[in-house]
């Protein structure tokens, strides 16, 4: 019995040691895997020139596993900003906290959460503005891009080689985006998938037409030079039209932001002239109803003016 008990005890200790070692190996392997995934995601999202040390790595790894993190990552990949989803999330939370404090201190306690919500909306609006700005810059380079690909194709180069050459010759953002396409083609992606991802990342009618032309010519074969020459001329005309429309609508877009700014300035003026008036107003149902109705009118005016100034060319 003593020998059997000794053997059983030794087997139990050996099993416990193996279990602890297995848990340690699993935990270390999982940590290395998450670190590798985070670094690869950063390489895909960030520009190659970004050499600074990335902050908030733990928050970034956790955020990438959520739907919000994936949405932020897609937005950041289309803006060209040197930020990770974790950094953007921390900056957005910090901005909302500061605006909450400012709204509570300068106006009234009710305006703290409203200011924090405006901070979150402003952060995502900033991403949308950066994406539109990058799309506009890319569209302005499309005639030159189409001309470069046409010249390379006419010289007898394959489409993959023409795209890589255009990536080296063009400036950013077209150069950076085409470099990503060339890298994807180099690791085995098809032309349709690589260009389709580019069109999804920077959605525009002009880029969609160019991508469709290149994909169809790559599938069906034949000379694509004539199509690209005609497309270059069309893109030049659309570029001038878009510039004229944007100039004509600049006053309308400025008015959309001036009107809510006037409302905020009026609230600040009331708070300075009659200290405590906003606290009294927000403490009564009638005051809350009046402020809510005024806020609704300002938001409605902002949306309507922005809708009037939104013309697709």
Buried (B, 14 or more C-beta within 10 A) or exposed (E): EEEEEEEEEEEEEEEEEEEEEEEEEEEEEEEEEBEEEBEEBBEEBBEEEBEEEBEBBEBBBBBBEEEEBEEBBBBBBBBBBBBBBBBBBBBBBEBBBEBBEBBBEBBBEBBBBBBBBBBBEBBBEBBEEBBBEBBBBBBBBBBBBBBBBBBBBBEEBEBBBBBBBBBEBBEBBBBBBBBBBBBBBEEEBEBBBBBBBBBEBBEBEBBBBBBEBBBBBBEEEEEBBEBBBEBBEBBBEBBEEBEEBBEEBEEBBEBBEEEBEEBBEEBEEBBEEEEEBBBEBBEEEEBEEEBEEEEEEBEEBBEEBBEEBEEEE
